[in-house]
Amino acid sequence: MARPPSSPKPPPSLSSPIAEASAKASADDASKVMSLVPIARSSVVDAVAERLQAEILAGRLAPGSRLPSERELSLALGVNRLTLRAALARLEALGLITTRHGAGTLVASWRERAGLDTLPTLVASLAPGEPTWRKLMADILEVRRALSAETMALAAVRHTEEDVRVLEQLRDEQKGRLHDAVLYARGDMAFQRALVRAAGNVGFELVLNSFARFPDEYPELVARLYDRREQALVLYDAILALLATRDADLARTQVRSALEAHDAEWLERNAPTTDDGPKPRAEAPKKPSAPKPRKKP
C-alpha cells in the first residue's frame, strides 16, 4: 500500500526578534507574570475619560472653555493620541464636550446636555460632607422617591402573581446579605428592577439603570447608602403588602411618606447641616402603615 504523502513543512517563521525572545520565555518568567496584582482600571481609556470627566463636573474645566490641543493633553496625561481620542469620544457621547470645526473641543454645560448616566461620577467627584455633596445627595434621593412612588402606583394595579413570587424570593434572599453592603445593594437593585418591571414602564427601567451602577463602581458610597440594612428589611414587607391592596393612590402616598422619613434621617446622619443654632431632629425611618384591602363596591 502506498504511503500517504507527508504534509508539507510550514515555511520558516518570519517572526521578529521580539516575538522569538518572547517564545523562549522561561517558566520562571511566566510564574512572575501570574503573580502580578491586577490593574485597578479596566483600561487606560477609562482612566483618562474619568479624569477629564471629574475635572468638568467639578467645574475646574468650565462650560464654554476650550480644551488644550491633543498634543498638549496627551503629554499632560502621559498617554498617546489614540487613547486620548477614544476618551474624548466617550465624553462627547455623554454630552460633556462638543467638537466644532475650526473651534476645537469645547466643554459643554453638563446641566444642559448630560444625562442620568453622569450621576455616579458627579457624586464621586465631590468629597463627602461638602455642602455641594449634601445637596447632590438630597437631589438624588428626591429623584429616587419620585421614581419609587410612581413605580409603586403603577405596580399596584399592573402586577401579576408571578411578579409577587419573584419579589418575595428577592426579599427573602436579602436576609442573607446583611453582612455585606455591596451584596445587599445588588439585591436591592434586583428587587427594584423586578418592581419596575411589574409596573410595566420601560422608561422607568432606563432611569433605574443609572442607579444600578453604584454597587459595583462606588462601593464606598454604597456602604454609606446602605448603612442600616437590617432596619430597612421591613420596607420589603411593606411594599408587598401595598401591592396586595391594588390601590395606586395608597401605594404612592405610603411609599413617598416612608422614604421621606428614611431619607431625612440618612442625610442628618451622613451629611448633617453646618448652620449654627439648634437643628430639628429628623424622624426615624418608618415603614408604611399596614394597608387594608379595600372592599369592592
C-alpha positions in Angstrom: 0.0 0.0 0.0 1.4 3.4 -0.9 2.2 5.6 2.0 0.2 8.8 2.1 2.2 11.9 1.2 3.6 13.7 4.2 2.2 17.1 5.0 4.4 19.9 3.7 6.6 21.5 6.3 5.5 25.0 7.2 7.7 27.8 5.9 10.3 29.2 8.4 8.8 31.7 10.8 9.3 35.3 9.9 8.6 36.5 13.5 10.5 39.5 14.8 13.3 39.2 17.3 10.9 40.4 20.0 8.5 37.5 19.2 11.3 35.0 19.2 12.5 36.2 22.5 9.0 36.0 23.9 8.7 32.4 22.7 11.8 31.5 24.7 10.5 32.9 28.0 11.2 30.5 30.9 8.6 29.0 33.2 10.0 31.2 36.0 9.2 34.3 34.0 5.6 33.0 33.4 5.2 32.5 37.2 6.3 36.0 37.8 3.7 37.3 35.4 1.0 35.2 37.1 1.8 36.7 40.5 1.2 40.3 39.4 -1.7 42.2 41.0 -4.5 43.1 38.5 -4.5 46.7 37.4 -7.0 49.0 39.1 -8.5 50.4 35.9 -10.1 48.3 33.2 -8.3 50.3 30.6 -6.2 53.5 30.1 -9.1 54.9 28.1 -11.4 54.6 31.1 -8.9 56.3 33.4 -8.4 59.2 31.0 -12.1 59.7 30.4 -12.9 59.5 34.2 -10.1 62.0 34.9 -11.4 64.6 32.4 -15.0 63.9 33.4 -14.2 64.7 37.0 -12.5 67.9 36.1 -15.6 69.0 34.1 -18.1 68.0 36.7 -16.1 69.7 39.5 -16.1 73.0 37.5 -12.3 73.1 37.0 -13.0 72.9 33.3 -15.7 75.5 32.9 -18.5 75.3 30.3 -17.5 77.1 27.1 -13.8 76.8 27.7 -11.6 75.2 25.1 -9.7 72.1 25.9 -5.9 72.1 25.2 -4.8 70.6 21.9 -4.5 66.9 21.6 -0.7 67.2 21.7 -0.8 69.2 25.0 -3.4 66.9 26.6 -1.7 63.7 25.6 1.6 65.0 27.1 -0.1 66.2 30.3 -1.9 62.9 30.8 1.0 60.7 29.7 -1.0 58.8 27.0 -0.8 58.6 23.2 -3.2 60.5 21.0 -5.2 57.4 20.0 -6.1 56.7 23.7 -6.9 60.4 24.2 -9.2 60.5 21.2 -11.1 57.4 22.4 -11.6 59.1 25.8 -12.7 62.3 24.2 -15.2 60.4 22.1 -16.7 58.9 25.2 -17.0 62.3 26.9 -18.7 63.6 23.7 -21.2 60.8 23.8 -22.0 61.7 27.4 -22.7 65.3 26.4 -19.8 66.7 28.3 -17.8 68.2 25.4 -18.5 69.3 21.8 -16.2 69.4 18.8 -16.6 72.2 16.4 -14.8 72.6 13.1 -12.3 75.4 13.4 -13.0 76.0 17.1 -11.6 72.8 18.6 -13.1 70.9 21.5 -15.2 72.9 23.9 -16.5 72.0 27.4 -20.3 71.7 27.3 -22.7 72.6 30.1 -23.4 69.2 31.7 -26.5 70.6 33.3 -28.0 71.1 29.9 -26.5 68.2 27.9 -25.6 65.3 30.3 -27.9 62.5 31.2 -28.5 60.4 34.3 -25.5 58.3 33.5 -23.4 61.2 34.8 -24.8 60.9 38.3 -22.4 58.3 39.7 -19.3 60.2 38.5 -20.7 63.5 39.7 -21.2 62.2 43.2 -17.7 60.6 43.2 -16.1 63.9 42.1 -17.1 65.6 45.4 -15.9 64.9 48.9 -18.5 63.5 51.3 -19.6 66.1 53.8 -19.2 69.1 51.5 -22.3 71.3 51.2 -22.4 70.6 47.4 -22.2 66.8 48.1 -25.0 67.0 50.6 -27.2 69.0 48.1 -26.5 66.5 45.3 -27.3 63.5 47.5 -30.5 65.2 48.6 -31.4 65.7 44.9 -30.6 62.0 44.1 -32.7 60.8 47.0 -35.5 63.1 45.8 -35.4 61.5 42.3 -35.5 58.1 43.9 -38.6 59.0 46.0 -40.4 60.2 42.9 -39.5 57.1 40.9 -40.3 54.7 43.7 -43.7 56.4 44.4 -44.9 56.3 40.8 -43.5 52.8 40.3 -45.5 51.6 43.3 -48.6 53.3 42.0 -48.3 51.5 38.6 -47.2 48.2 40.0 -50.1 48.1 42.5 -52.6 47.8 39.6 -50.5 46.1 37.0 -48.6 43.4 38.8 -49.1 39.7 38.3 -48.9 36.7 40.6 -45.5 35.8 39.1 -44.3 39.4 39.9 -45.2 38.9 43.5 -43.5 35.5 43.6 -40.2 36.9 42.2 -40.4 39.9 44.7 -41.0 37.6 47.6 -38.0 35.5 46.7 -35.7 38.5 46.3 -36.9 39.8 49.7 -36.1 36.5 51.4 -32.6 36.5 49.8 -31.8 39.9 51.2 -31.8 38.4 54.7 -28.7 36.5 53.8 -26.8 39.6 52.6 -26.9 41.7 55.7 -23.2 41.2 56.3 -22.1 42.9 53.0 -23.2 46.3 51.9 -22.4 45.7 48.2 -24.1 42.4 48.0 -27.1 43.9 49.8 -27.2 46.8 47.3 -27.1 44.4 44.4 -30.0 42.5 45.8 -31.9 45.8 46.4 -31.3 46.8 42.8 -32.6 43.4 41.7 -35.8 43.9 43.9 -36.3 47.4 42.5 -35.8 46.2 38.9 -38.4 43.5 39.4 -40.8 46.1 40.9 -40.2 48.4 37.9 -41.0 45.5 35.5 -44.2 44.8 37.4 -45.1 48.5 36.8 -44.7 47.9 33.1 -42.9 51.1 32.2 -39.7 50.9 30.1 -38.8 54.5 30.8 -38.6 53.7 34.5 -36.4 50.8 33.8 -33.9 53.0 31.9 -33.9 55.6 34.7 -33.2 52.7 37.2 -30.2 51.7 35.1 -28.4 54.9 36.1 -28.6 53.9 39.7 -27.8 50.3 39.2 -24.1 51.2 38.5 -23.5 52.3 42.1 -22.9 49.0 43.8 -20.0 47.8 41.6 -18.4 51.2 40.7 -18.7 53.1 44.0 -18.6 50.6 47.0 -17.7 53.3 49.5 -20.8 55.4 48.7 -22.9 52.2 48.7 -21.6 51.5 52.3 -23.0 54.9 53.3 -26.3 54.5 51.5 -26.9 51.0 53.0 -25.5 51.6 56.4 -28.6 50.3 58.3 -29.6 47.3 56.3 -31.3 45.3 58.9 -33.7 48.1 59.8 -34.5 48.5 56.1 -35.8 44.9 55.7 -39.2 45.9 56.9 -39.7 48.1 53.8 -39.8 45.0 51.5 -42.6 43.5 53.5 -44.5 46.9 53.4 -44.1 47.1 49.6 -45.5 43.6 49.2 -48.4 44.4 51.5 -49.2 47.6 49.4 -49.1 45.6 46.2 -51.9 43.4 47.6 -54.2 46.3 48.0 -54.2 47.1 44.3 -54.7 50.7 45.3 -52.5 53.1 43.3 -53.1 56.2 45.4 -52.5 54.4 48.7 -49.3 52.8 47.4 -47.9 56.1 46.1 -48.7 58.0 49.3 -47.4 55.4 51.7 -44.1 54.8 49.8 -43.4 58.5 49.5 -44.0 59.1 53.1 -41.8 56.3 54.3 -38.9 57.3 52.0 -39.2 60.9 53.1 -38.6 59.9 56.7 -35.9 57.4 55.8 -34.0 59.9 53.6 -34.2 62.8 56.1 -32.7 60.6 58.8 -30.0 59.3 56.4 -29.0 62.9 55.4 -28.8 64.0 59.0 -26.7 61.0 59.9 -24.3 61.2 56.9 -24.3 64.8 55.9 -25.5 67.0 58.7 -26.1 70.7 58.1 -23.5 73.1 59.5 -25.7 76.0 60.2 -25.4 77.5 63.7 -28.2 77.0 66.2 -30.4 74.1 67.1 -31.4 71.7 64.3 -34.7 69.9 64.1 -34.5 66.3 65.0 -35.0 64.0 62.0 -37.7 61.4 62.2 -36.6 57.8 62.5 -37.3 55.7 59.4 -40.6 54.1 59.5 -42.4 51.6 57.4 -45.7 52.4 55.7 -48.7 51.6 57.9 -50.2 48.2 57.2 -52.8 48.7 54.5 -56.1 47.0 54.4 -57.5 45.8 51.1 -60.5 47.9 50.1 -63.8 46.2 49.6 -65.1 46.2 46.1 -68.4 48.0 45.7 
